[in-house]
Amino acid sequence: MAGPARLDRLERVTDLVLVLLHTEHPLTLDSIAIQVPGYPDEHAARRQAFERDKRLLRDEGIPVRTQRLDGQEQYGYQIDRDGFYLPDLELEVDEQVALHLAVAGVHLGDPSGRDALMKLGATGLGEVRPIATLAPPQALVDLFEAVRTKSLATFTHRGVARTVAPAGLWFRFGHWYLVAWDLDREAVRTFRVDRIAGRVTQGTPGEAVVPEGLDVRGALPDDPWRTEGEDLVVTRIRVDALEGPRVAEEVGADKVETRHEDGSVELLLSVSSFPAIRSWVLGLLTHAEILSPPSFRTEMVAWLSGVAGGVSVAAPSGPLVSDEVDEDAESMAAQRSSVPGQQTSQRLRRLLAIVGWLAQVGEAEIVDIAQRFTIDEDELVRELELAACCGVPPYTPDTLMEIEVSETTVRAFLPAEFARPRRLTPAEGFAVAASARLILTVPGPDDDALRRALAKLEVALGSRELIGVDVDVPPNLVEIRHAVDAGSAIEIDYHSASRDESTTRTIEPAQVVTMDGHWYVDAFCHKAGDMRRFRVDRIGGVRVSDEAMVSAGAVTRSAEDSYLPGPGALEVELRVEGGARWVADSIPVRQVTRSADGAVVDVVLDVTGMAWFERLLLQLGPEAEVIRPNEMTGVAAAAAQRVLGVYQGG
């Protein structure tokens, strides 16, 4: 004979939320097990099940408080009502729309922004194609929460342990930076977030003290080679005729010391440390050379010699964990939902959002609810029927959530309190703030509604002016956006960084997007006979074209498609250690393998351009090694030998 049907875990955690939210006093585990159906009878199993549920709720931003009690059971639990809800944001309709467009228009690599919109009630406003990407490094959300809560943060940056009082986060030069008061050095320091290895440990909220008057924006460096170190070193760099004009435009005329007749230039840059300038120079391959100081030149030769020597990186020992990244969004969603507990977490997040919205509107068509919250209609009905069985003891009709589901409509008679927006998780708060800040930097009409919405939200989150975003505007951007609006063809001079070659071609611009600090134009290329994506700052000249339009409305790519490999991509596995581990947070990868302590040891990525891959390997240095395929194992050494030839006069 079959036993009783197993209770859906979503029903148990929903009941748990309602019970802990409405109790006047902290409840012990035994009391919770009596009031919330579904917990095991055996005490150890019950404790394990409850701890999993408590962790799930906290991960969802639900503040489950633990309080010491007298008696055999020493702890009681209760949801902090003030922390469960956000203050009433009083968003106007145009502010809700602006917030939706901003969050939907920025691809952050996970659904945190969409989840935040559900909590804020700014969903169901139509689909929006992302026009920007701003993928956060692993440590960023924890740092955002440390800044917001005024907590000390401890982490390892470039192999050195740091304890800081965080002041703010800023996106500049295509990377995220933390500005903080360094407790050991008793000075303001700037840290590139993707260079932080491992976990960020947060201290007690409120204990971090930042010197009064610390200006986060003012503490940021004006150039990417001035972000680390204390003393500035004047560095002379020669850039050849091919890259000289573009680089001179990029760094500014004030840094160009000499312009030679052949088109090459010599730059004078104030550099904070050799590592800070090394990656920038190596990004130019054989087109750039450090001339002075001698110590920097010697260090560059030593670095390149180490890469050219082909020293093997030690194989990792101990247990390993792989995080695969599937380029297919549906496969990714299915993969995530198969993880124990994660599916319940997603369902709870969505159900609470639906219930909150129904508490506002009272009645709605099933088809409209399903469309607003992106859920199948049959699944929606099942979830709402489950919700109608949830409540508080004694679980009589008057203590359950009053939700009536008919064939076509849903009616809800719920407390007005349920309509209040819920507290956002750190990831959700970051997603909304970062997305809005980025959209506000995009050239175009001033978006007053978005500014107003962001100001209200940041006050509620306690994150006002803790995030900043700077995105450079290349010289040709205005002309290219005009061509997009006009639907006209243009002729461009373009230098491809992935192939290290310059061409002149006619393109028909379709859309302009910004990704990780750089502007790109998606266009039908007459030379390629297909859609291509061009980086705007690598377009040297723009002219009106006399060629006829031939694309017939070619389909554009959305911004998140930047993560998909192009045709002919080659899958490459790298083994990394020490200072090379930043690669996992800095470029799109298929798979990351970590050691038991969370350190990155292997990455798998797609390579479509050899020059791009050579740059990456030279920047990673001797602490990275190509494991497969065999034909790529010698790429780093060969590239290093070519660049060494520049320094050796050959």
Phi, psi and omega in degrees: 000134183290144178282180180296148180298139181288133181291132176299130183299330178300321179295320180295312183289330176293316175300320180299317178300312183295319181294312182289335180283328187258353179289144179275341183225153177302140182253137175285167179299320179298320179294320179297317181296328177288322187271337183246111180296149171112353180274145181297156179286322183290132191299315183297317179294322178297317179298316179299316181296318180294318180299322177295317180294319180297318178296320178300314181296317180294323177296333178274007179083012180270117188281087176277114181270143175249130183228136177291138179232160173280155176108185184295316175272111192275354184230144174236160187227144182200146176271129178289109185297320180295326179277340181290321182253149168277155170299155180299117183284336181053048178287129173288166182300316181292332177287321176298316180297315181297319179294319178299313182297322180293311183291318180290335183275355181240124180267118182251005175089356176208172186275015186300320180296316179297319179296322178296319179299321178300316181294326183274354179078015182259048180247175175071024182258018179099158181281144180231129177283125178302137178246004182206151171234145182209062187297124182277139171297164187302323186277353194293315183296319178297321178292321177301316180293324178294320177295314184297319184267003181057049179255147172294149178234133177240132182201173176249121182239118183052041175083001182245130179288134180228143169235123189224159168259103186293139180249326181182165179238141183217138176261121182204147179059027179081011181220158174270139179233143173255127172257126187209163173268115181279116185292325182286323183266351180051051181202161176286134178225154177243131183237131174282122192294324182286357174265003176275125183259140176076201186274154171259124179262125180263142177272201181283132178305135177092352184273345182279125181246119178257135180308137181299136178087004179297121181263106183299310181297320180293334180280346180288147178286152177280343182224151183295339181271011179239025186269345185227156178087175186246320184257138180270137180242124178288122185238129179262129183229132175261133176239131188289178187295330182291316182260347185307307182301317181293316182294321178299320177295322183291315185274340180103144184298332182292345180259359178270112183273323182216136172246117183272159183297331181280000179099348177285161181225156171242129182253148171243111183242138175271113191246138182279333179194163179297315178302329182293328181262338185302310182297321181295315181293317181294335176297343178262003178052232183279003183274353183222152183211131174284123180265322180201159005286161181304326182295320178293319180297318179296318179296323179295317179297319179295318179299311181295323179295323177297321178290318182294333181288343176065041179291132182285140175276134183298138177293141181292150177243159179085180182292146180237153179232130181253136173246104181275143178245113181266131183289344181271119187298321181293321178296321179297317181296318179295322181294317180294319184289345180277349180287129181305131178089328184288323178295319177298319180299314180295319180293319179297316180303314182289318181297316179297325178293317179296314180299318178298319179291319178296327177296333178281310190269335178084313183212143179201158176286142179302318182297324180289319178296315181300319180291318182297321185252013175051062181219145176298142185298317180296319178294321178301314180299317180297317182294321181287325175294324175295316181299326181293345177266000183261148179176218180232159180304146009268020178061036171274163184309326183283351179249003177264162174292124186274095180231123180250124181246118175256191181294328185235343186228165175233130173243138182229134176240086190239154178302144180301332180301327181296339182279350180291143178295141181274158177302140179272148172289163176305319180295321180290317178299317178297316183301315181293313182296315182293319180297313181296317179299320180294313181299325179291344177271347182290127180303139181152190180299145179293129183261087183293324181296319179293321178299317180295317180296317180295319180298317179295316183293318182294327175295317181293324182278344186072029184239025185300126175058031177267347180236138174226151180225126173242125176235121181295149177249105181294156186303325186268004186298316183298316179298319183290320177295325176296320178295323177298312181296323183277344182067038184246156178274148178225156175256133183232150168260121190230134174252116180275118179288328183289331179249353181056051179216153180247138180219162170246130184211157177261131181230157175244095185298134180250321179200157178244133179227156175242132183226120176049042173093357179241148178265139178229152173241128173270127186210153171279121184262122179296324182293318181274338183071026183198175177288140177221159177246125183242136177280125191295323183287354175259007174270114186277331181209147179230128179224149176294135183261144176269353182289149181287150176290134184232355189283335180054046176071052181300149182284134178270165174263149174278164186299324183290345178293352176298343181274350181272136179291149178281177180297140179080013181296143180250128179280126184233138176252131178245140169257131185229157174210168175050234186289353181270358185289349179298343185301327183294335181258357189249339180225158177295132179229154178278320186210142176235128175250130184241153174282177182300331180270009176091359181285139178290131178238328178223145171226147175242128183222165178259134181243121178246342180228127184292320180297320177299316182293323177298316178303313182300313182296320179293323179289326177290323174081198186295346182270017175228143181218135175283124180267320179203156357282168185301324184290351180255357186291338181260005185297315183298313182297318181295318179295318179298320179297320180295316181290324175301326179301327178295319182283339181259012175081012181240000000 
